[in-house]
């Protein structure tokens, strides 16, 4: 459950939501597996960045005037 919450906090931190995942990451690596935490944080951050990119692309695609 803690790794899912780390994934979620990393995902939110990578999107347009003003959120920080560093404190959650630091708390998890104190007591759990470092590399598993890195994998979950990286996956959440990457997918959150991809979602933000796609949202921007779709907004540009559907709001730009057609020639």
mmCIF file of the C-alpha atoms, coordinates in Angstrom:
data_MODEL
# 
_entry.id   MODEL 
# 
loop_
_atom_site.group_PDB 
_atom_site.id 
_atom_site.type_symbol 
_atom_site.label_atom_id 
_atom_site.label_alt_id 
_atom_site.label_comp_id 
_atom_site.label_asym_id 
_atom_site.label_entity_id 
_atom_site.label_seq_id 
_atom_site.pdbx_PDB_ins_code 
_atom_site.Cartn_x 
_atom_site.Cartn_y 
_atom_site.Cartn_z 
_atom_site.occupancy 
_atom_site.B_iso_or_equiv 
_atom_site.pdbx_formal_charge 
_atom_site.auth_seq_id 
_atom_site.auth_comp_id 
_atom_site.auth_asym_id 
_atom_site.auth_atom_id 
_atom_site.pdbx_PDB_model_num 
ATOM 1  C CA . UNK A 1 1  ? 0.000  0.000  0.000   1.00 0.00 ? 1  UNK A CA 1 
ATOM 2  C CA . UNK A 1 2  ? 2.840  2.385  0.735   1.00 0.00 ? 2  UNK A CA 1 
ATOM 3  C CA . UNK A 1 3  ? 4.323  1.924  -2.723  1.00 0.00 ? 3  UNK A CA 1 
ATOM 4  C CA . UNK A 1 4  ? 0.948  2.604  -4.342  1.00 0.00 ? 4  UNK A CA 1 
ATOM 5  C CA . UNK A 1 5  ? 0.727  5.851  -2.366  1.00 0.00 ? 5  UNK A CA 1 
ATOM 6  C CA . UNK A 1 6  ? 4.240  6.728  -3.486  1.00 0.00 ? 6  UNK A CA 1 
ATOM 7  C CA . UNK A 1 7  ? 3.212  6.056  -7.086  1.00 0.00 ? 7  UNK A CA 1 
ATOM 8  C CA . UNK A 1 8  ? 0.136  8.253  -6.645  1.00 0.00 ? 8  UNK A CA 1 
ATOM 9  C CA . UNK A 1 9  ? 2.057  11.102 -5.031  1.00 0.00 ? 9  UNK A CA 1 
ATOM 10 C CA . UNK A 1 10 ? 4.714  10.970 -7.761  1.00 0.00 ? 10 UNK A CA 1 
ATOM 11 C CA . UNK A 1 11 ? 2.000  10.911 -10.401 1.00 0.00 ? 11 UNK A CA 1 
ATOM 12 C CA . UNK A 1 12 ? 0.314  13.971 -8.909  1.00 0.00 ? 12 UNK A CA 1 
ATOM 13 C CA . UNK A 1 13 ? 3.622  15.798 -8.548  1.00 0.00 ? 13 UNK A CA 1 
ATOM 14 C CA . UNK A 1 14 ? 4.318  15.329 -12.261 1.00 0.00 ? 14 UNK A CA 1 
ATOM 15 C CA . UNK A 1 15 ? 0.965  16.738 -13.363 1.00 0.00 ? 15 UNK A CA 1 
ATOM 16 C CA . UNK A 1 16 ? -0.359 20.264 -13.081 1.00 0.00 ? 16 UNK A CA 1 
ATOM 17 C CA . UNK A 1 17 ? -1.456 19.644 -9.478  1.00 0.00 ? 17 UNK A CA 1 
ATOM 18 C CA . UNK A 1 18 ? 0.866  21.510 -7.075  1.00 0.00 ? 18 UNK A CA 1 
ATOM 19 C CA . UNK A 1 19 ? 2.064  18.568 -5.004  1.00 0.00 ? 19 UNK A CA 1 
ATOM 20 C CA . UNK A 1 20 ? 5.429  17.415 -3.691  1.00 0.00 ? 20 UNK A CA 1 
ATOM 21 C CA . UNK A 1 21 ? 6.399  13.759 -3.445  1.00 0.00 ? 21 UNK A CA 1 
ATOM 22 C CA . UNK A 1 22 ? 9.888  14.143 -1.993  1.00 0.00 ? 22 UNK A CA 1 
ATOM 23 C CA . UNK A 1 23 ? 8.840  13.886 1.649   1.00 0.00 ? 23 UNK A CA 1 
ATOM 24 C CA . UNK A 1 24 ? 6.803  10.777 0.965   1.00 0.00 ? 24 UNK A CA 1 
ATOM 25 C CA . UNK A 1 25 ? 9.734  9.246  -0.920  1.00 0.00 ? 25 UNK A CA 1 
ATOM 26 C CA . UNK A 1 26 ? 12.160 10.046 1.903   1.00 0.00 ? 26 UNK A CA 1 
ATOM 27 C CA . UNK A 1 27 ? 9.844  8.504  4.479   1.00 0.00 ? 27 UNK A CA 1 
ATOM 28 C CA . UNK A 1 28 ? 9.493  5.305  2.475   1.00 0.00 ? 28 UNK A CA 1 
ATOM 29 C CA . UNK A 1 29 ? 13.188 4.747  1.802   1.00 0.00 ? 29 UNK A CA 1 
ATOM 30 C CA . UNK A 1 30 ? 13.873 5.031  5.537   1.00 0.00 ? 30 UNK A CA 1 
ATOM 31 C CA . UNK A 1 31 ? 12.019 1.794  6.243   1.00 0.00 ? 31 UNK A CA 1 
ATOM 32 C CA . UNK A 1 32 ? 11.402 -0.014 2.932   1.00 0.00 ? 32 UNK A CA 1 
ATOM 33 C CA . UNK A 1 33 ? 13.323 -1.164 -0.123  1.00 0.00 ? 33 UNK A CA 1 
ATOM 34 C CA . UNK A 1 34 ? 15.123 1.723  -1.835  1.00 0.00 ? 34 UNK A CA 1 
ATOM 35 C CA . UNK A 1 35 ? 15.084 0.303  -5.363  1.00 0.00 ? 35 UNK A CA 1 
ATOM 36 C CA . UNK A 1 36 ? 11.432 -0.663 -5.249  1.00 0.00 ? 36 UNK A CA 1 
ATOM 37 C CA . UNK A 1 37 ? 10.615 2.868  -4.125  1.00 0.00 ? 37 UNK A CA 1 
ATOM 38 C CA . UNK A 1 38 ? 12.697 4.271  -6.984  1.00 0.00 ? 38 UNK A CA 1 
ATOM 39 C CA . UNK A 1 39 ? 10.833 2.089  -9.492  1.00 0.00 ? 39 UNK A CA 1 
ATOM 40 C CA . UNK A 1 40 ? 7.393  3.152  -8.246  1.00 0.00 ? 40 UNK A CA 1 
ATOM 41 C CA . UNK A 1 41 ? 8.339  6.834  -8.008  1.00 0.00 ? 41 UNK A CA 1 
ATOM 42 C CA . UNK A 1 42 ? 9.859  6.785  -11.496 1.00 0.00 ? 42 UNK A CA 1 
ATOM 43 C CA . UNK A 1 43 ? 6.815  5.052  -12.982 1.00 0.00 ? 43 UNK A CA 1 
ATOM 44 C CA . UNK A 1 44 ? 4.416  7.505  -11.363 1.00 0.00 ? 44 UNK A CA 1 
ATOM 45 C CA . UNK A 1 45 ? 6.470  10.514 -12.384 1.00 0.00 ? 45 UNK A CA 1 
ATOM 46 C CA . UNK A 1 46 ? 6.836  9.300  -15.965 1.00 0.00 ? 46 UNK A CA 1 
ATOM 47 C CA . UNK A 1 47 ? 3.155  8.498  -16.410 1.00 0.00 ? 47 UNK A CA 1 
ATOM 48 C CA . UNK A 1 48 ? 2.146  11.805 -14.820 1.00 0.00 ? 48 UNK A CA 1 
ATOM 49 C CA . UNK A 1 49 ? 4.400  13.689 -17.212 1.00 0.00 ? 49 UNK A CA 1 
ATOM 50 C CA . UNK A 1 50 ? 2.985  11.763 -20.147 1.00 0.00 ? 50 UNK A CA 1 
ATOM 51 C CA . UNK A 1 51 ? -0.564 12.590 -19.070 1.00 0.00 ? 51 UNK A CA 1 
ATOM 52 C CA . UNK A 1 52 ? 0.294  16.277 -18.795 1.00 0.00 ? 52 UNK A CA 1 
ATOM 53 C CA . UNK A 1 53 ? 1.874  16.226 -22.248 1.00 0.00 ? 53 UNK A CA 1 
ATOM 54 C CA . UNK A 1 54 ? -1.170 14.495 -23.764 1.00 0.00 ? 54 UNK A CA 1 
ATOM 55 C CA . UNK A 1 55 ? -3.581 16.938 -22.116 1.00 0.00 ? 55 UNK A CA 1 
ATOM 56 C CA . UNK A 1 56 ? -1.617 19.857 -23.568 1.00 0.00 ? 56 UNK A CA 1 
ATOM 57 C CA . UNK A 1 57 ? -1.496 18.216 -26.977 1.00 0.00 ? 57 UNK A CA 1 
ATOM 58 C CA . UNK A 1 58 ? -5.246 17.565 -27.018 1.00 0.00 ? 58 UNK A CA 1 
ATOM 59 C CA . UNK A 1 59 ? -5.999 21.119 -25.859 1.00 0.00 ? 59 UNK A CA 1 
ATOM 60 C CA . UNK A 1 60 ? -3.822 22.516 -28.621 1.00 0.00 ? 60 UNK A CA 1 
ATOM 61 C CA . UNK A 1 61 ? -5.347 20.165 -31.173 1.00 0.00 ? 61 UNK A CA 1 
ATOM 62 C CA . UNK A 1 62 ? -8.963 21.014 -30.360 1.00 0.00 ? 62 UNK A CA 1 
ATOM 63 C CA . UNK A 1 63 ? -8.641 24.732 -29.596 1.00 0.00 ? 63 UNK A CA 1 
ATOM 64 C CA . UNK A 1 64 ? -6.449 25.850 -32.489 1.00 0.00 ? 64 UNK A CA 1 
ATOM 65 C CA . UNK A 1 65 ? -8.287 27.319 -35.461 1.00 0.00 ? 65 UNK A CA 1 
ATOM 66 C CA . UNK A 1 66 ? -8.464 25.069 -38.464 1.00 0.00 ? 66 UNK A CA 1 
ATOM 67 C CA . UNK A 1 67 ? -6.967 26.416 -41.713 1.00 0.00 ? 67 UNK A CA 1 
# 
